[in-house]
Amino acid sequence: MAGSTLGVTRASIFRSLASANQNNGDAHMKPYLGKVRWGAMAAVLAAGMVGHAHAAPVKARGPLATRIVRIMHRLRDVRRFGAVSVAPNGRTIAWTVTETTSAHRAKAAAKSTTGNPGEILQLADTNGTHVRTVKVPNSVETCHYSSLTWSPGSKVLAFLSNCNHGKKDREQLNVYEVDANAVRARRVTHLRGFVHELTWVPGGSMLSFLYVKGDLHPIAAVSATKPQVGVIGRAGVEHQQLAVVPATGGTVSEITPYPVFVYEYDWSQSGNRVAYVGAPPPGRDNWWVAKLYTQTYGGPARVVLDPSTVKGSLHGLQIALP
């Protein structure tokens, strides 16, 4: 009923608009014609919004609707490039390509999947030659890649990917590596939790990242929150720590204090000290009272800047972003 009412409303509006156009020769009508046209168009848009807000979804019909559907399918097939990363020696470049495979399109047409495109990871020499696609063993059909980062010696590319995710943890990322002159990647970690901000520790023997162990929900002031269950302030509080892992694989170690939620970090040139911005958890609520810390590798944390107590121009400033 709502769909038919919307159709009648649009038809009557366009008939009124056409009638107004026929009166172009009347001098006394000219000052009002522009207002009539714009008013009618605004009514059409308003009617469209009301119809979309209250009417049940209807099947697209007509040549215009068919064309729109065709354009949307074409847009889904567009190859999009991103995450470009150049090796420090300037000889190799890495990037991701978003695309939809023919097999995926067939499944989408059969409504067995959403048809969302995945990504592939590619390497090439910086002169544009020797393009190759990185292969992750036992990969799922739809992969995503992020945090492409080269080792200090330019020999290894490390990255995050969900290529080996399970049925219930599609968003689980892990650390992988691929040699600059190879195509077969190797898995470095088996994580259970949200991970991002992957980088090499200077020296090239370790990798570091921010890690929320046991919780896959993205942590940010504007990200969706998970259901609040349990004692408020105790249950479900995320602890994001700085973690490290040997570049050859092995045990993942959280090196920052558990009571400090780390927002960002950076290593000294020697790789034996790290500076980071942190606050008491939950991180999505306390970013505005964050402090600046420094810490030797394996040593205790030390506050070097507390905006709430420091004197001078830095007093009261916010040093973490939501």
C-alpha positions in Angstrom: 0.0 0.0 0.0 2.8 2.4 0.9 4.6 1.7 -2.4 1.5 2.4 -4.5 0.7 5.6 -2.5 4.3 6.7 -3.2 3.9 6.0 -6.9 0.6 8.0 -7.1 2.2 10.9 -5.2 5.2 11.1 -7.5 3.0 10.8 -10.6 0.8 13.6 -9.5 3.8 15.8 -8.7 5.4 15.2 -12.1 2.0 16.0 -13.8 1.9 19.3 -11.9 5.5 20.0 -12.9 4.7 19.3 -16.6 1.6 21.6 -16.5 3.8 24.4 -15.0 6.3 24.0 -17.9 3.5 24.4 -20.4 2.8 27.9 -19.0 6.2 29.2 -19.9 4.7 31.6 -22.3 2.6 33.4 -19.6 4.6 36.4 -18.4 2.8 36.5 -15.1 3.8 32.9 -14.4 7.5 33.2 -15.0 8.5 34.5 -11.6 6.9 31.5 -10.0 8.0 28.7 -12.4 11.4 28.2 -10.7 9.7 28.0 -7.3 7.2 25.5 -8.6 9.9 23.3 -10.2 12.1 23.3 -7.1 9.1 22.8 -4.8 7.9 19.9 -6.8 11.4 18.3 -6.8 11.7 18.8 -3.0 8.3 17.1 -2.6 9.5 14.2 -4.8 12.6 13.8 -2.6 10.6 14.0 0.6 8.1 11.4 -0.7 11.0 9.1 -1.6 12.4 9.4 1.9 9.0 8.7 3.5 8.5 5.8 1.3 11.9 4.3 2.1 11.4 4.9 5.8 8.0 3.2 6.1 7.5 0.9 3.1 8.7 -2.6 3.0 11.6 -3.2 0.4 10.2 -3.8 -3.1 11.8 -5.4 -6.1 13.4 -2.9 -8.4 11.5 -2.5 -11.7 11.8 -0.6 -14.9 14.8 0.3 -17.1 16.3 2.9 -14.7 16.2 0.4 -11.7 17.7 -2.3 -13.9 20.5 0.1 -14.9 21.2 1.0 -11.2 21.4 -2.6 -10.2 23.8 -3.2 -13.1 26.0 -0.3 -12.1 26.1 -1.6 -8.5 27.3 -5.0 -9.7 29.9 -3.3 -11.8 31.1 -1.2 -8.9 31.5 -4.4 -6.8 33.9 -5.7 -9.5 36.1 -2.6 -9.5 39.7 -3.4 -8.6 40.8 -1.1 -5.7 44.4 -0.6 -4.7 45.6 0.2 -1.2 48.1 -0.3 1.7 51.1 0.6 -0.5 54.4 0.0 1.2 57.9 0.5 -0.3 60.9 -1.3 1.0 63.6 0.8 2.8 66.1 0.1 0.0 63.7 1.3 -2.6 63.8 -1.9 -4.7 60.5 -3.6 -3.9 56.9 -2.4 -3.5 53.9 -4.2 -1.9 50.2 -3.4 -2.2 46.8 -4.9 -1.8 44.1 -5.3 -4.6 40.5 -5.6 -3.8 38.6 -7.7 -6.3 35.9 -10.3 -6.7 36.7 -13.6 -8.2 34.4 -15.3 -10.8 33.6 -18.0 -8.3 32.6 -15.5 -5.7 30.3 -13.7 -8.2 28.6 -17.0 -9.0 27.9 -17.7 -5.4 26.6 -14.2 -4.9 24.2 -14.7 -7.8 23.0 -17.8 -6.1 22.5 -15.8 -2.9 24.8 -18.2 -1.0 27.1 -15.3 0.1 26.9 -11.6 0.3 29.3 -11.2 -2.6 31.7 -9.0 -0.7 35.1 -8.9 -2.4 38.3 -10.0 -0.8 41.8 -8.8 -1.4 45.1 -10.2 -2.8 48.6 -9.1 -1.8 51.1 -8.4 -4.5 54.8 -7.6 -4.7 56.8 -6.0 -7.6 60.1 -4.4 -8.4 59.8 -0.6 -8.1 60.4 -0.3 -11.9 57.1 -2.1 -12.4 58.5 -5.5 -13.4 58.3 -9.0 -11.7 54.8 -8.6 -10.4 53.8 -11.6 -8.2 50.9 -12.5 -6.0 51.6 -13.7 -2.4 50.1 -17.0 -1.5 49.1 -17.9 2.1 49.0 -21.7 2.7 45.5 -23.1 3.5 43.9 -19.7 2.9 40.2 -19.1 3.0 38.4 -17.7 -0.1 38.1 -14.2 1.1 41.2 -12.6 2.7 42.0 -9.1 3.9 45.4 -7.6 4.6 46.7 -4.6 6.7 49.7 -3.1 8.4 52.2 -4.0 5.5 55.6 -3.2 7.0 59.1 -4.0 5.7 62.0 -5.3 7.8 64.9 -2.8 8.4 67.0 -4.7 5.9 64.2 -4.8 3.2 64.4 -8.6 3.0 61.0 -9.5 4.6 57.5 -8.0 4.4 55.4 -8.6 7.5 51.6 -8.0 7.5 48.4 -8.8 9.2 45.7 -11.0 7.6 42.7 -13.1 8.3 43.5 -15.7 5.6 43.4 -18.6 8.1 40.3 -17.5 10.1 37.8 -20.0 11.3 34.0 -20.0 10.8 33.3 -18.1 14.0 36.2 -15.7 14.0 36.3 -14.1 10.5 37.8 -10.9 11.9 40.8 -12.7 13.6 44.0 -11.3 12.2 47.4 -12.9 12.5 51.0 -12.0 11.7 52.5 -13.3 8.5 55.8 -12.8 6.6 56.9 -13.2 3.0 60.5 -12.8 1.7 61.0 -9.9 -0.8 61.9 -12.3 -3.6 59.3 -15.0 -2.8 55.5 -15.5 -3.1 54.8 -18.1 -0.4 54.0 -16.5 3.0 54.5 -18.1 6.4 52.4 -17.7 9.5 54.1 -16.2 12.5 51.4 -16.1 15.2 48.3 -17.9 16.4 46.5 -15.0 18.1 43.1 -14.8 19.9 42.1 -11.2 20.1 42.1 -7.8 18.4 45.5 -6.9 16.9 46.7 -3.8 14.9 49.6 -1.4 14.5 52.1 -4.0 13.4 55.7 -2.8 13.1 59.3 -4.1 13.3 61.4 -3.5 16.3 64.6 -1.8 15.2 67.2 -4.5 14.6 64.8 -6.7 12.7 64.7 -9.7 15.1 61.3 -8.9 16.7 57.8 -7.7 15.6 55.5 -5.6 17.8 51.8 -4.8 17.7 48.9 -3.6 19.9 46.9 -6.6 21.2 43.7 -7.1 23.1 44.0 -10.7 24.3 40.8 -12.7 24.2 38.6 -10.0 22.7 38.1 -9.5 18.9 36.0 -6.3 19.2 37.8 -3.3 17.7 38.7 -0.8 20.4 38.0 2.9 19.7 35.9 5.7 21.0 33.7 5.5 17.9 33.6 1.8 17.4 30.6 -0.4 18.3 30.6 -1.7 21.8 29.9 -5.2 22.8 27.0 -6.2 25.1 27.6 -5.2 28.7 27.4 -8.3 30.9 28.6 -8.8 34.4 29.9 -6.3 37.1 30.2 -2.8 35.6 33.8 -1.7 35.6 35.2 -5.2 36.0 33.7 -7.6 33.6 34.3 -7.0 29.9 37.0 -4.3 30.3 39.5 -4.5 27.5 43.2 -4.3 28.2 45.2 -3.3 25.1 48.9 -3.9 25.6 52.0 -3.7 23.5 53.1 -7.2 22.5 56.2 -8.6 20.8 57.0 -11.8 19.0 60.2 -13.1 17.5 60.3 -12.6 13.7 60.9 -16.3 13.2 57.8 -17.1 15.3 57.4 -18.2 18.9 55.8 -17.0 22.1 53.9 -13.7 22.1 54.7 -11.5 25.1 52.9 -8.5 26.4 55.6 -6.1 27.6 53.6 -3.2 28.9 51.8 -3.2 32.3 48.3 -4.8 32.4 46.6 -1.9 34.1 47.7 0.5 31.3 45.7 0.7 28.1 48.1 1.6 25.3 46.9 3.8 22.5 50.1 4.3 20.4 53.8 3.6 20.7 57.2 4.0 19.0 60.6 2.4 19.5 63.9 4.1 20.0 66.5 3.6 17.2 68.3 1.0 19.3 65.2 -1.0 19.9 65.8 -1.3 23.6 63.4 1.4 24.7 59.8 2.2 23.8 57.6 5.3 24.4 53.8 5.0 24.5 50.6 6.9 25.4 48.3 5.1 27.8 45.6 5.4 30.4 43.7 3.1 32.8 41.2 0.9 31.1 38.6 1.0 29.7 40.4 2.7 26.9 37.4 4.0 25.0 36.5 6.1 28.1 39.8 7.3 29.5 41.7 8.6 26.4 41.3 12.2 27.6 43.4 11.5 30.8 46.2 9.5 29.0 49.8 9.9 30.0 53.1 9.5 28.2 55.3 6.6 29.4 58.7 5.2 28.6 60.0 1.8 29.3 63.1 -0.2 28.7 62.6 -3.6 27.0 61.6 -5.9 29.9 61.8 -3.1 32.5 59.3 -1.1 34.5 57.1 1.7 33.0 57.9 5.3 33.9 55.5 8.3 33.5 57.4 11.1 31.8 54.4 13.4 31.2 51.1 13.7 33.1 49.1 16.6 31.6 47.0 16.8 34.8 50.0 17.6 37.0 52.7 19.1 34.8 53.2 22.8 35.0 53.5 25.2 32.1 52.0 25.2 28.6 51.4 21.4 28.6 49.1 21.5 31.7 45.6 20.1 31.0 46.4 19.2 27.4 45.0 16.0 25.8 47.7 13.7 24.3 45.6 10.8 23.1 43.0 10.9 20.3 39.6 9.0 20.5 
